[in-house]
């Protein structure tokens, strides 16, 4: 008897392909859900950061109740804090110390600045102010520091007691170390010597320095010698000769003062004695 064989499934028969449209929709949905999830996560994190930032910046615990300022000589503490654009009570966590330092260095009278934040919340500012050495006149007057660097235009109230230099323009000053015309180094040598207590020509006595390309330096000073031609170089020897002459004038009353003293050649000094006017004689007698 013949039996009927059951039809077996062909396990090796390929499954019908999934439609591409369905695959594309599922992938799009996955991407959409992932994007929405990450957007929501970023939003939550942003809100958390904003909340934490507001808590920190508005919390009294993080306020700088004390700001110390050191190095004030010409400037006041208020001027320094105004330049730094900070005040007591500001939140010290939100302060950018580098930015504050850069603000301070923009001020013409501040040469160096340091700012630190202590664990106790104190903001400590330390500044080093510019030290004006003299005034240089290019038609407009400018202040120079001890390194010969121009740091600001001089105001009338800032030039009192400082020697004034003239005779050259700005381009000469910047190219001052050209051979045969050492303007900057010559002036600085005289003025630095005048800062010392044992200097023969103190900066307080020097009123004007005329700089000439050929002649060199000519100084107008207060004292028994009114004008001194120094020229260029050998200033140690020349000032030593000047010291002897000043000592002699202090003991010899026959020479009231010297109008002009030429020390350009220290081995051949030329002096032009001054003449006392009648009005000055009357003043002395009175």
C-alpha positions as CSV (number, residue, x, y, z in Angstrom):
1,X,0.0,0.0,0.0
2,X,1.4,3.2,-1.1
3,X,1.6,5.9,1.6
4,X,1.7,9.5,1.1
5,X,4.9,11.2,2.1
6,X,4.6,14.4,4.1
7,X,6.1,17.5,2.5
8,X,9.1,18.6,4.4
9,X,10.0,22.2,4.7
10,X,13.1,23.1,2.9
11,X,15.3,24.6,5.6
12,X,17.6,26.0,3.1
13,X,15.0,27.9,1.4
14,X,15.6,31.7,1.6
15,X,13.3,33.8,3.6
16,X,11.4,36.4,1.7
17,X,13.4,39.7,1.9
18,X,12.2,42.4,4.3
19,X,11.0,45.4,2.5
20,X,13.5,48.2,2.4
21,X,10.9,50.8,3.4
22,X,10.2,49.1,6.7
23,X,13.9,49.0,7.5
24,X,14.3,52.6,6.7
25,X,11.4,53.6,9.0
26,X,12.7,51.6,11.9
27,X,16.2,53.2,11.6
28,X,14.7,56.6,11.4
29,X,12.6,56.0,14.5
30,X,15.7,54.8,16.4
31,X,17.7,57.9,15.3
32,X,14.7,60.1,16.3
33,X,14.4,58.6,19.7
34,X,18.2,58.8,20.3
35,X,18.3,62.4,19.3
36,X,15.4,63.3,21.5
37,X,17.0,61.4,24.4
38,X,20.3,63.2,24.0
39,X,18.6,66.6,23.5
40,X,16.6,66.0,26.7
41,X,19.8,64.9,28.5
42,X,21.7,68.0,27.4
43,X,18.8,70.2,28.4
44,X,18.7,68.7,31.9
45,X,22.4,69.0,32.3
46,X,22.4,72.6,31.1
47,X,19.6,73.5,33.6
48,X,21.6,71.8,36.3
49,X,24.7,73.8,35.5
50,X,22.8,77.0,35.4
51,X,21.2,76.2,38.7
52,X,24.6,75.3,40.3
53,X,26.2,78.5,38.8
54,X,23.4,80.7,40.1
55,X,23.7,79.1,43.6
56,X,27.4,79.6,43.7
57,X,27.4,83.2,42.3
58,X,24.6,84.3,44.5
59,X,25.6,82.6,47.6
60,X,27.1,84.9,50.3
61,X,29.6,82.2,51.1
62,X,31.4,82.9,47.9
63,X,31.5,86.7,48.1
64,X,34.8,88.5,48.4
65,X,34.2,90.5,51.6
66,X,37.9,91.6,51.7
67,X,40.1,92.9,48.9
68,X,43.6,93.9,50.0
69,X,45.7,96.2,47.8
70,X,49.5,96.7,48.2
71,X,52.0,98.9,46.4
72,X,49.9,102.1,46.4
73,X,52.1,105.2,46.2
74,X,50.8,107.6,43.6
75,X,47.5,105.7,43.0
76,X,44.8,105.2,45.6
77,X,43.2,101.9,46.4
78,X,40.0,103.1,44.8
79,X,41.8,103.9,41.5
80,X,43.4,100.5,41.5
81,X,40.0,98.7,42.2
82,X,38.4,100.9,39.5
83,X,41.1,99.8,37.0
84,X,40.6,96.2,38.0
85,X,36.8,96.6,37.7
86,X,36.1,94.7,41.0
87,X,34.8,95.7,44.4
88,X,34.2,94.2,47.8
89,X,31.2,91.9,47.7
90,X,31.8,90.6,44.2
91,X,31.7,86.8,43.8
92,X,35.3,85.6,43.8
93,X,34.5,82.3,42.1
94,X,33.3,84.1,39.0
95,X,36.4,86.3,38.9
96,X,38.9,85.7,36.1
97,X,42.2,86.6,37.7
98,X,44.1,86.8,34.4
99,X,41.5,89.2,33.0
100,X,41.7,91.4,36.1
101,X,45.5,91.4,35.9
102,X,45.4,92.5,32.2
103,X,43.0,95.3,33.1
104,X,45.4,96.5,35.8
105,X,48.4,96.5,33.3
106,X,46.4,98.7,30.9
107,X,46.7,101.6,33.5
108,X,49.7,103.7,32.5
109,X,51.0,104.1,36.1
110,X,51.0,100.3,36.8
111,X,54.2,98.6,35.7
112,X,53.5,95.2,37.2
113,X,50.5,93.5,38.8
114,X,49.8,90.3,40.6
115,X,46.4,89.1,42.0
116,X,45.7,85.9,44.0
117,X,42.6,84.4,45.6
118,X,43.2,82.9,49.1
119,X,41.2,79.9,50.4
120,X,39.5,82.1,52.9
121,X,38.0,84.3,50.1
122,X,40.4,87.2,50.3
123,X,41.4,88.8,47.0
124,X,45.0,90.1,47.3
125,X,46.2,92.6,44.7
126,X,49.8,93.7,44.5
127,X,51.0,96.4,42.1
128,X,54.3,98.0,41.2
129,X,53.9,101.6,40.0
130,X,56.0,103.3,37.4
131,X,58.8,105.4,38.7
132,X,59.2,108.5,36.4
133,X,62.8,109.5,35.9
134,X,62.4,112.5,33.6
135,X,60.3,114.2,31.0
136,X,61.1,114.1,27.3
137,X,59.7,116.9,25.1
138,X,58.9,116.0,21.5
139,X,56.5,119.0,21.1
140,X,54.3,117.0,23.5
141,X,55.8,116.0,26.8
142,X,56.0,112.4,27.9
143,X,57.2,110.6,31.0
144,X,60.0,108.0,30.9
145,X,60.7,105.4,33.5
146,X,64.0,104.2,34.9
147,X,64.6,102.1,31.9
148,X,64.1,105.0,29.5
149,X,60.7,103.7,28.3
150,X,58.0,106.2,27.6
151,X,54.9,105.1,29.5
152,X,52.5,108.0,29.3
153,X,51.9,111.6,28.1
154,X,52.8,113.9,30.9
155,X,50.2,116.1,32.6
156,X,51.1,119.5,34.1
157,X,50.8,118.1,37.6
158,X,53.2,115.2,36.9
159,X,56.3,117.1,35.7
160,X,57.1,119.0,38.8
161,X,60.6,118.2,40.1
162,X,61.6,116.2,37.0
163,X,64.3,117.1,34.6
164,X,63.0,117.9,31.1
165,X,64.9,116.8,28.0
166,X,64.6,118.3,24.5
167,X,66.5,118.6,21.2
168,X,65.6,115.4,19.5
169,X,62.4,113.9,18.1
170,X,60.7,110.5,18.7
171,X,62.5,108.7,15.9
172,X,65.9,109.8,17.3
173,X,64.9,108.5,20.7
174,X,63.9,105.1,19.4
175,X,67.1,104.9,17.4
176,X,69.2,106.3,20.1
177,X,72.0,103.8,20.2
178,X,73.2,104.5,16.6
179,X,77.0,104.9,16.5
180,X,78.1,108.5,17.4
181,X,74.7,109.4,18.9
182,X,74.1,107.5,22.1
183,X,71.2,109.7,23.3
184,X,69.4,107.3,25.5
185,X,72.3,105.7,27.2
186,X,74.0,109.1,27.9
187,X,70.9,110.6,29.5
188,X,70.2,107.5,31.6
189,X,73.8,107.4,32.8
190,X,73.5,111.0,34.1
191,X,70.0,110.6,35.6
192,X,70.8,107.3,37.3
193,X,73.9,108.9,38.8
194,X,71.7,111.8,39.9
195,X,69.4,109.4,41.8
196,X,72.3,108.4,44.2
197,X,72.7,110.4,47.4
198,X,76.4,111.1,46.7
199,X,75.8,112.2,43.1
200,X,77.5,115.5,42.1
201,X,74.5,116.5,39.9
202,X,71.3,115.4,41.6
203,X,68.2,115.1,39.6
204,X,66.5,117.7,41.8
205,X,69.1,120.2,40.7
206,X,68.9,119.4,37.0
207,X,66.2,121.5,35.3
208,X,66.7,120.9,31.6
209,X,68.9,118.6,29.4
210,X,69.5,119.8,25.9
211,X,70.5,116.9,23.6
212,X,72.5,117.9,20.5
213,X,73.7,115.5,17.9
214,X,77.1,117.1,17.7
215,X,77.7,118.8,21.1
216,X,76.1,116.1,23.2
217,X,74.4,116.9,26.5
218,X,74.1,120.4,28.0
219,X,72.6,120.7,31.4
220,X,70.8,123.7,33.0
221,X,71.1,123.3,36.7
222,X,70.4,125.1,39.9
223,X,73.4,126.1,42.1
224,X,76.7,127.9,41.7
225,X,77.1,126.5,38.2
226,X,74.2,127.4,36.0
227,X,75.0,125.5,32.8
228,X,77.2,122.5,32.2
229,X,78.3,121.2,28.8
230,X,79.0,117.5,29.3
231,X,79.1,116.2,25.7
232,X,79.3,112.4,25.3
233,X,81.1,109.9,27.5
234,X,83.6,109.9,30.3
235,X,81.0,111.1,32.7
236,X,82.7,109.7,35.8
237,X,85.8,111.9,35.1
238,X,83.7,114.9,34.2
239,X,81.6,114.7,37.3
240,X,84.7,114.3,39.4
241,X,86.1,117.6,37.9
242,X,82.7,119.3,38.5
243,X,82.8,118.2,42.2
244,X,86.2,119.8,42.7
245,X,84.9,123.0,41.1
246,X,81.8,123.1,43.3
247,X,83.9,122.6,46.4
248,X,86.2,125.5,45.4
249,X,83.2,127.8,44.7
250,X,81.9,127.0,48.2
251,X,85.0,128.5,49.8
252,X,85.8,131.3,47.4
253,X,83.5,134.2,47.7
254,X,85.2,136.2,44.9
255,X,83.3,134.1,42.3
256,X,79.6,134.4,42.9
257,X,78.7,131.7,40.4
258,X,79.7,130.2,37.0
259,X,77.4,131.0,34.1
260,X,78.7,128.3,31.8
261,X,81.2,125.4,32.4
262,X,82.5,123.4,29.5
263,X,83.5,119.9,30.6
264,X,83.4,118.2,27.2
265,X,87.2,117.9,27.4
266,X,87.9,117.2,31.1
267,X,91.6,117.9,30.6
268,X,90.8,121.4,29.3
269,X,88.0,123.0,31.2
270,X,86.6,126.3,30.2
271,X,84.5,128.4,32.6
272,X,82.6,131.6,32.1
273,X,82.0,133.3,35.5
274,X,78.7,135.0,36.1
275,X,78.1,138.6,36.9
276,X,76.0,139.6,39.8
277,X,73.4,142.2,38.8
278,X,72.9,145.3,40.9
279,X,69.4,144.1,41.9
280,X,70.9,140.8,43.2
281,X,73.6,142.8,45.2
282,X,70.9,144.9,46.8
283,X,68.9,141.8,47.8
284,X,72.0,140.2,49.3
285,X,72.8,143.4,51.3
286,X,69.3,143.7,52.6
